[in-house]
């Protein structure tokens, strides 16, 4: 539930933030979609490199888009708490 909330928050920030480039927005929406897809499936099918990709995004966005970086960090923490 917490993970769904964080993904929803990320999408909301992407919709409201017109300073995120179209490429970045598309990339982040794709990552959010991958998290949502994995939530809908069995936990055994989690992508192993998803957390690594999310961590890279935090580094990319923490200076110019700190709110987006914070939400991505929340997603990472939740995934880690789930044992992923």
Backbone as XML, in Angstrom:
<?xml version="1.0"?>
<chain id="A" units="angstrom">
  <residue number="1" name="UNK">
    <atom name="N" x="0.837" y="-1.197" z="0.000"/>
    <atom name="CA" x="0.000" y="0.000" z="0.000"/>
    <atom name="C" x="0.877" y="1.253" z="0.000"/>
  </residue>
  <residue number="2" name="UNK">
    <atom name="N" x="1.918" y="1.251" z="0.827"/>
    <atom name="CA" x="2.832" y="2.396" z="0.886"/>
    <atom name="C" x="3.544" y="2.593" z="-0.448"/>
  </residue>
  <residue number="3" name="UNK">
    <atom name="N" x="3.905" y="1.487" z="-1.071"/>
    <atom name="CA" x="4.584" y="1.560" z="-2.360"/>
    <atom name="C" x="3.658" y="2.137" z="-3.428"/>
  </residue>
  <residue number="4" name="UNK">
    <atom name="N" x="2.422" y="1.699" z="-3.448"/>
    <atom name="CA" x="1.444" y="2.244" z="-4.405"/>
    <atom name="C" x="1.261" y="3.746" z="-4.199"/>
  </residue>
  <residue number="5" name="UNK">
    <atom name="N" x="1.235" y="4.152" z="-2.941"/>
    <atom name="CA" x="1.077" y="5.569" z="-2.620"/>
    <atom name="C" x="2.263" y="6.382" z="-3.129"/>
  </residue>
  <residue number="6" name="UNK">
    <atom name="N" x="3.463" y="5.866" z="-2.936"/>
    <atom name="CA" x="4.670" y="6.575" z="-3.398"/>
    <atom name="C" x="4.711" y="6.664" z="-4.913"/>
  </residue>
  <residue number="7" name="UNK">
    <atom name="N" x="4.339" y="5.586" z="-5.599"/>
    <atom name="CA" x="4.314" y="5.610" z="-7.069"/>
    <atom name="C" x="3.280" y="6.622" z="-7.552"/>
  </residue>
  <residue number="8" name="UNK">
    <atom name="N" x="2.138" y="6.652" z="-6.906"/>
    <atom name="CA" x="1.100" y="7.619" z="-7.255"/>
    <atom name="C" x="1.591" y="9.048" z="-7.035"/>
  </residue>
  <residue number="9" name="UNK">
    <atom name="N" x="2.293" y="9.267" z="-5.921"/>
    <atom name="CA" x="2.847" y="10.594" z="-5.630"/>
    <atom name="C" x="3.862" y="11.002" z="-6.694"/>
  </residue>
  <residue number="10" name="UNK">
    <atom name="N" x="4.704" y="10.057" z="-7.124"/>
    <atom name="CA" x="5.681" y="10.351" z="-8.171"/>
    <atom name="C" x="4.975" y="10.780" z="-9.450"/>
  </residue>
  <residue number="11" name="UNK">
    <atom name="N" x="3.952" y="10.055" z="-9.841"/>
    <atom name="CA" x="3.215" y="10.398" z="-11.059"/>
    <atom name="C" x="2.566" y="11.772" z="-10.939"/>
  </residue>
  <residue number="12" name="UNK">
    <atom name="N" x="2.041" y="12.077" z="-9.775"/>
    <atom name="CA" x="1.423" y="13.382" z="-9.553"/>
    <atom name="C" x="2.452" y="14.495" z="-9.706"/>
  </residue>
  <residue number="13" name="UNK">
    <atom name="N" x="3.625" y="14.314" z="-9.120"/>
    <atom name="CA" x="4.671" y="15.333" z="-9.240"/>
    <atom name="C" x="5.123" y="15.492" z="-10.689"/>
  </residue>
  <residue number="14" name="UNK">
    <atom name="N" x="5.192" y="14.394" z="-11.417"/>
    <atom name="CA" x="5.568" y="14.483" z="-12.829"/>
    <atom name="C" x="4.518" y="15.246" z="-13.629"/>
  </residue>
  <residue number="15" name="UNK">
    <atom name="N" x="3.257" y="15.022" z="-13.312"/>
    <atom name="CA" x="2.173" y="15.725" z="-14.009"/>
    <atom name="C" x="2.179" y="17.218" z="-13.708"/>
  </residue>
  <residue number="16" name="UNK">
    <atom name="N" x="2.554" y="17.572" z="-12.480"/>
    <atom name="CA" x="2.482" y="18.968" z="-12.056"/>
    <atom name="C" x="3.756" y="19.756" z="-12.326"/>
  </residue>
  <residue number="17" name="UNK">
    <atom name="N" x="4.866" y="19.064" z="-12.580"/>
    <atom name="CA" x="6.149" y="19.740" z="-12.732"/>
    <atom name="C" x="6.472" y="19.897" z="-14.217"/>
  </residue>
  <residue number="18" name="UNK">
    <atom name="N" x="6.339" y="21.119" z="-14.712"/>
    <atom name="CA" x="6.600" y="21.350" z="-16.128"/>
    <atom name="C" x="8.078" y="21.616" z="-16.413"/>
  </residue>
  <residue number="19" name="UNK">
    <atom name="N" x="8.916" y="21.535" z="-15.396"/>
    <atom name="CA" x="10.351" y="21.748" z="-15.597"/>
    <atom name="C" x="11.111" y="20.447" z="-15.830"/>
  </residue>
  <residue number="20" name="UNK">
    <atom name="N" x="10.411" y="19.324" z="-15.780"/>
    <atom name="CA" x="11.029" y="18.038" z="-16.089"/>
    <atom name="C" x="10.954" y="17.859" z="-17.600"/>
  </residue>
  <residue number="21" name="UNK">
    <atom name="N" x="12.088" y="17.519" z="-18.209"/>
    <atom name="CA" x="12.103" y="17.359" z="-19.664"/>
    <atom name="C" x="11.192" y="16.200" z="-20.074"/>
  </residue>
  <residue number="22" name="UNK">
    <atom name="N" x="10.760" y="16.224" z="-21.319"/>
    <atom name="CA" x="9.880" y="15.169" z="-21.815"/>
    <atom name="C" x="10.553" y="13.802" z="-21.726"/>
  </residue>
  <residue number="23" name="UNK">
    <atom name="N" x="11.856" y="13.753" z="-22.043"/>
    <atom name="CA" x="12.582" y="12.479" z="-21.963"/>
    <atom name="C" x="12.648" y="11.967" z="-20.530"/>
  </residue>
  <residue number="24" name="UNK">
    <atom name="N" x="12.942" y="12.865" z="-19.585"/>
    <atom name="CA" x="12.999" y="12.471" z="-18.180"/>
    <atom name="C" x="11.628" y="12.029" z="-17.683"/>
  </residue>
  <residue number="25" name="UNK">
    <atom name="N" x="10.614" y="12.771" z="-18.063"/>
    <atom name="CA" x="9.250" y="12.437" z="-17.649"/>
    <atom name="C" x="8.878" y="11.039" z="-18.166"/>
  </residue>
  <residue number="26" name="UNK">
    <atom name="N" x="9.163" y="10.795" z="-19.421"/>
    <atom name="CA" x="8.843" y="9.499" z="-20.021"/>
    <atom name="C" x="9.616" y="8.373" z="-19.321"/>
  </residue>
  <residue number="27" name="UNK">
    <atom name="N" x="10.883" y="8.614" z="-19.047"/>
    <atom name="CA" x="11.708" y="7.611" z="-18.382"/>
    <atom name="C" x="11.205" y="7.302" z="-16.975"/>
  </residue>
  <residue number="28" name="UNK">
    <atom name="N" x="10.847" y="8.349" z="-16.232"/>
    <atom name="CA" x="10.346" y="8.163" z="-14.872"/>
    <atom name="C" x="8.968" y="7.507" z="-14.876"/>
  </residue>
  <residue number="29" name="UNK">
    <atom name="N" x="8.133" y="7.870" z="-15.828"/>
    <atom name="CA" x="6.818" y="7.241" z="-15.928"/>
    <atom name="C" x="6.966" y="5.757" z="-16.259"/>
  </residue>
  <residue number="30" name="UNK">
    <atom name="N" x="7.953" y="5.430" z="-17.087"/>
    <atom name="CA" x="8.215" y="4.031" z="-17.415"/>
    <atom name="C" x="8.659" y="3.260" z="-16.167"/>
  </residue>
  <residue number="31" name="UNK">
    <atom name="N" x="9.553" y="3.866" z="-15.381"/>
    <atom name="CA" x="9.985" y="3.219" z="-14.139"/>
    <atom name="C" x="8.809" y="3.021" z="-13.188"/>
  </residue>
  <residue number="32" name="UNK">
    <atom name="N" x="7.969" y="4.034" z="-13.057"/>
    <atom name="CA" x="6.788" y="3.928" z="-12.189"/>
    <atom name="C" x="5.874" y="2.812" z="-12.691"/>
  </residue>
  <residue number="33" name="UNK">
    <atom name="N" x="5.723" y="2.719" z="-13.990"/>
    <atom name="CA" x="4.903" y="1.664" z="-14.570"/>
    <atom name="C" x="5.467" y="0.284" z="-14.295"/>
  </residue>
  <residue number="34" name="UNK">
    <atom name="N" x="6.789" y="0.163" z="-14.323"/>
    <atom name="CA" x="7.426" y="-1.125" z="-14.021"/>
    <atom name="C" x="7.176" y="-1.521" z="-12.570"/>
  </residue>
  <residue number="35" name="UNK">
    <atom name="N" x="7.226" y="-0.547" z="-11.662"/>
    <atom name="CA" x="6.942" y="-0.839" z="-10.253"/>
    <atom name="C" x="5.485" y="-1.288" z="-10.116"/>
  </residue>
  <residue number="36" name="UNK">
    <atom name="N" x="4.578" y="-0.570" z="-10.772"/>
    <atom name="CA" x="3.157" y="-0.928" z="-10.700"/>
    <atom name="C" x="2.900" y="-2.324" z="-11.276"/>
  </residue>
  <residue number="37" name="UNK">
    <atom name="N" x="3.557" y="-2.632" z="-12.379"/>
    <atom name="CA" x="3.400" y="-3.945" z="-12.990"/>
    <atom name="C" x="3.865" y="-5.038" z="-12.035"/>
  </residue>
  <residue number="38" name="UNK">
    <atom name="N" x="4.984" y="-4.807" z="-11.376"/>
    <atom name="CA" x="5.502" y="-5.796" z="-10.443"/>
    <atom name="C" x="4.611" y="-5.924" z="-9.215"/>
  </residue>
  <residue number="39" name="UNK">
    <atom name="N" x="3.975" y="-4.842" z="-8.817"/>
    <atom name="CA" x="3.033" y="-4.912" z="-7.696"/>
    <atom name="C" x="1.841" y="-5.799" z="-8.049"/>
  </residue>
  <residue number="40" name="UNK">
    <atom name="N" x="1.448" y="-5.769" z="-9.312"/>
    <atom name="CA" x="0.294" y="-6.542" z="-9.747"/>
    <atom name="C" x="0.623" y="-8.025" z="-9.910"/>
  </residue>
  <residue number="41" name="UNK">
    <atom name="N" x="1.926" y="-8.328" z="-9.983"/>
    <atom name="CA" x="2.354" y="-9.707" z="-10.175"/>
    <atom name="C" x="2.849" y="-10.302" z="-8.865"/>
  </residue>
  <residue number="42" name="UNK">
    <atom name="N" x="3.229" y="-11.537" z="-8.929"/>
    <atom name="CA" x="3.802" y="-12.243" z="-7.787"/>
    <atom name="C" x="5.175" y="-11.648" z="-7.458"/>
  </residue>
  <residue number="43" name="UNK">
    <atom name="N" x="5.519" y="-11.555" z="-6.180"/>
    <atom name="CA" x="6.799" y="-10.964" z="-5.769"/>
    <atom name="C" x="8.006" y="-11.691" z="-6.337"/>
  </residue>
  <residue number="44" name="UNK">
    <atom name="N" x="7.859" y="-12.924" z="-6.761"/>
    <atom name="CA" x="8.987" y="-13.667" z="-7.307"/>
    <atom name="C" x="9.438" y="-13.109" z="-8.655"/>
  </residue>
  <residue number="45" name="UNK">
    <atom name="N" x="8.654" y="-12.253" z="-9.243"/>
    <atom name="CA" x="8.977" y="-11.719" z="-10.562"/>
    <atom name="C" x="9.546" y="-10.305" z="-10.536"/>
  </residue>
  <residue number="46" name="UNK">
    <atom name="N" x="10.036" y="-9.866" z="-9.396"/>
    <atom name="CA" x="10.603" y="-8.516" z="-9.307"/>
    <atom name="C" x="11.872" y="-8.419" z="-10.130"/>
  </residue>
  <residue number="47" name="UNK">
    <atom name="N" x="12.022" y="-7.310" z="-10.817"/>
    <atom name="CA" x="13.242" y="-7.058" z="-11.590"/>
    <atom name="C" x="14.382" y="-6.767" z="-10.627"/>
  </residue>
  <residue number="48" name="UNK">
    <atom name="N" x="15.487" y="-7.441" z="-10.825"/>
    <atom name="CA" x="16.617" y="-7.281" z="-9.912"/>
    <atom name="C" x="17.280" y="-5.915" z="-10.037"/>
  </residue>
  <residue number="49" name="UNK">
    <atom name="N" x="17.287" y="-5.354" z="-11.232"/>
    <atom name="CA" x="18.006" y="-4.091" z="-11.431"/>
    <atom name="C" x="17.141" y="-2.856" z="-11.224"/>
  </residue>
  <residue number="50" name="UNK">
    <atom name="N" x="15.897" y="-3.027" z="-10.826"/>
    <atom name="CA" x="15.008" y="-1.875" z="-10.679"/>
    <atom name="C" x="15.497" y="-0.916" z="-9.596"/>
  </residue>
  <residue number="51" name="UNK">
    <atom name="N" x="15.905" y="-1.436" z="-8.436"/>
    <atom name="CA" x="16.371" y="-0.573" z="-7.350"/>
    <atom name="C" x="17.617" y="0.187" z="-7.798"/>
  </residue>
  <residue number="52" name="UNK">
    <atom name="N" x="18.511" y="-0.478" z="-8.524"/>
    <atom name="CA" x="19.711" y="0.209" z="-9.036"/>
    <atom name="C" x="19.327" y="1.364" z="-9.949"/>
  </residue>
  <residue number="53" name="UNK">
    <atom name="N" x="18.366" y="1.124" z="-10.814"/>
    <atom name="CA" x="17.926" y="2.188" z="-11.723"/>
    <atom name="C" x="17.284" y="3.336" z="-10.952"/>
  </residue>
  <residue number="54" name="UNK">
    <atom name="N" x="16.495" y="3.010" z="-9.941"/>
    <atom name="CA" x="15.877" y="4.059" z="-9.123"/>
    <atom name="C" x="16.943" y="4.865" z="-8.383"/>
  </residue>
  <residue number="55" name="UNK">
    <atom name="N" x="17.958" y="4.186" z="-7.869"/>
    <atom name="CA" x="19.036" y="4.897" z="-7.161"/>
    <atom name="C" x="19.775" y="5.850" z="-8.093"/>
  </residue>
  <residue number="56" name="UNK">
    <atom name="N" x="19.974" y="5.452" z="-9.335"/>
    <atom name="CA" x="20.611" y="6.337" z="-10.319"/>
    <atom name="C" x="19.753" y="7.576" z="-10.557"/>
  </residue>
  <residue number="57" name="UNK">
    <atom name="N" x="18.440" y="7.390" z="-10.574"/>
    <atom name="CA" x="17.524" y="8.521" z="-10.793"/>
    <atom name="C" x="17.578" y="9.509" z="-9.628"/>
  </residue>
  <residue number="58" name="UNK">
    <atom name="N" x="17.710" y="8.995" z="-8.416"/>
    <atom name="CA" x="17.816" y="9.887" z="-7.249"/>
    <atom name="C" x="19.011" y="10.809" z="-7.440"/>
  </residue>
  <residue number="59" name="UNK">
    <atom name="N" x="20.136" y="10.243" z="-7.830"/>
    <atom name="CA" x="21.347" y="11.045" z="-8.028"/>
    <atom name="C" x="21.133" y="12.078" z="-9.130"/>
  </residue>
  <residue number="60" name="UNK">
    <atom name="N" x="20.482" y="11.666" z="-10.210"/>
    <atom name="CA" x="20.251" y="12.584" z="-11.331"/>
    <atom name="C" x="19.343" y="13.753" z="-10.968"/>
  </residue>
  <residue number="61" name="UNK">
    <atom name="N" x="18.335" y="13.493" z="-10.115"/>
    <atom name="CA" x="17.301" y="14.491" z="-9.877"/>
    <atom name="C" x="17.406" y="15.236" z="-8.558"/>
  </residue>
  <residue number="62" name="UNK">
    <atom name="N" x="18.290" y="14.805" z="-7.654"/>
    <atom name="CA" x="18.265" y="15.412" z="-6.329"/>
    <atom name="C" x="18.600" y="16.903" z="-6.325"/>
  </residue>
  <residue number="63" name="UNK">
    <atom name="N" x="19.371" y="17.370" z="-7.268"/>
    <atom name="CA" x="19.718" y="18.793" z="-7.291"/>
    <atom name="C" x="18.625" y="19.641" z="-7.945"/>
  </residue>
  <residue number="64" name="UNK">
    <atom name="N" x="18.178" y="19.224" z="-9.129"/>
    <atom name="CA" x="17.216" y="20.039" z="-9.883"/>
    <atom name="C" x="15.757" y="19.755" z="-9.511"/>
  </residue>
  <residue number="65" name="UNK">
    <atom name="N" x="15.490" y="18.544" z="-9.037"/>
    <atom name="CA" x="14.109" y="18.152" z="-8.721"/>
    <atom name="C" x="14.094" y="17.385" z="-7.397"/>
  </residue>
  <residue number="66" name="UNK">
    <atom name="N" x="14.343" y="18.094" z="-6.290"/>
    <atom name="CA" x="14.472" y="17.410" z="-4.992"/>
    <atom name="C" x="13.215" y="16.677" z="-4.531"/>
  </residue>
  <residue number="67" name="UNK">
    <atom name="N" x="12.045" y="17.172" z="-4.892"/>
    <atom name="CA" x="10.811" y="16.494" z="-4.477"/>
    <atom name="C" x="10.696" y="15.145" z="-5.189"/>
  </residue>
  <residue number="68" name="UNK">
    <atom name="N" x="10.999" y="15.130" z="-6.469"/>
    <atom name="CA" x="10.958" y="13.882" z="-7.222"/>
    <atom name="C" x="11.991" y="12.909" z="-6.660"/>
  </residue>
  <residue number="69" name="UNK">
    <atom name="N" x="13.186" y="13.400" z="-6.358"/>
    <atom name="CA" x="14.226" y="12.548" z="-5.781"/>
    <atom name="C" x="13.772" y="11.970" z="-4.441"/>
  </residue>
  <residue number="70" name="UNK">
    <atom name="N" x="13.091" y="12.774" z="-3.628"/>
    <atom name="CA" x="12.610" y="12.299" z="-2.326"/>
    <atom name="C" x="11.586" y="11.184" z="-2.496"/>
  </residue>
  <residue number="71" name="UNK">
    <atom name="N" x="10.690" y="11.345" z="-3.454"/>
    <atom name="CA" x="9.662" y="10.323" z="-3.683"/>
    <atom name="C" x="10.313" y="9.031" z="-4.185"/>
  </residue>
  <residue number="72" name="UNK">
    <atom name="N" x="11.292" y="9.157" z="-5.071"/>
    <atom name="CA" x="11.997" y="7.964" z="-5.553"/>
    <atom name="C" x="12.713" y="7.276" z="-4.391"/>
  </residue>
  <residue number="73" name="UNK">
    <atom name="N" x="13.303" y="8.074" z="-3.490"/>
    <atom name="CA" x="13.952" y="7.495" z="-2.300"/>
    <atom name="C" x="12.939" y="6.714" z="-1.458"/>
  </residue>
  <residue number="74" name="UNK">
    <atom name="N" x="11.731" y="7.261" z="-1.311"/>
    <atom name="CA" x="10.674" y="6.563" z="-0.566"/>
    <atom name="C" x="10.369" y="5.211" z="-1.208"/>
  </residue>
  <residue number="75" name="UNK">
    <atom name="N" x="10.312" y="5.188" z="-2.520"/>
    <atom name="CA" x="10.049" y="3.937" z="-3.238"/>
    <atom name="C" x="11.166" y="2.939" z="-2.961"/>
  </residue>
  <residue number="76" name="UNK">
    <atom name="N" x="12.416" y="3.403" z="-3.009"/>
    <atom name="CA" x="13.558" y="2.524" z="-2.756"/>
    <atom name="C" x="13.509" y="1.966" z="-1.339"/>
  </residue>
  <residue number="77" name="UNK">
    <atom name="N" x="13.243" y="2.826" z="-0.358"/>
    <atom name="CA" x="13.174" y="2.378" z="1.035"/>
    <atom name="C" x="12.070" y="1.329" z="1.200"/>
  </residue>
  <residue number="78" name="UNK">
    <atom name="N" x="10.927" y="1.580" z="0.592"/>
    <atom name="CA" x="9.820" y="0.626" z="0.697"/>
    <atom name="C" x="10.199" y="-0.706" z="0.057"/>
  </residue>
  <residue number="79" name="UNK">
    <atom name="N" x="10.828" y="-0.662" z="-1.119"/>
    <atom name="CA" x="11.266" y="-1.897" z="-1.759"/>
    <atom name="C" x="12.278" y="-2.639" z="-0.893"/>
  </residue>
  <residue number="80" name="UNK">
    <atom name="N" x="13.202" y="-1.898" z="-0.303"/>
    <atom name="CA" x="14.200" y="-2.519" z="0.593"/>
    <atom name="C" x="13.530" y="-3.146" z="1.805"/>
  </residue>
  <residue number="81" name="UNK">
    <atom name="N" x="12.526" y="-2.469" z="2.343"/>
    <atom name="CA" x="11.803" y="-3.012" z="3.500"/>
    <atom name="C" x="11.035" y="-4.284" z="3.139"/>
  </residue>
  <residue number="82" name="UNK">
    <atom name="N" x="10.702" y="-4.418" z="1.850"/>
    <atom name="CA" x="10.018" y="-5.619" z="1.380"/>
    <atom name="C" x="11.007" y="-6.746" z="1.098"/>
  </residue>
  <residue number="83" name="UNK">
    <atom name="N" x="12.286" y="-6.450" z="1.272"/>
    <atom name="CA" x="13.310" y="-7.463" z="1.051"/>
    <atom name="C" x="13.828" y="-7.516" z="-0.371"/>
  </residue>
  <residue number="84" name="UNK">
    <atom name="N" x="13.626" y="-6.442" z="-1.113"/>
    <atom name="CA" x="14.083" y="-6.428" z="-2.507"/>
    <atom name="C" x="15.314" y="-5.582" z="-2.671"/>
  </residue>
</chain>
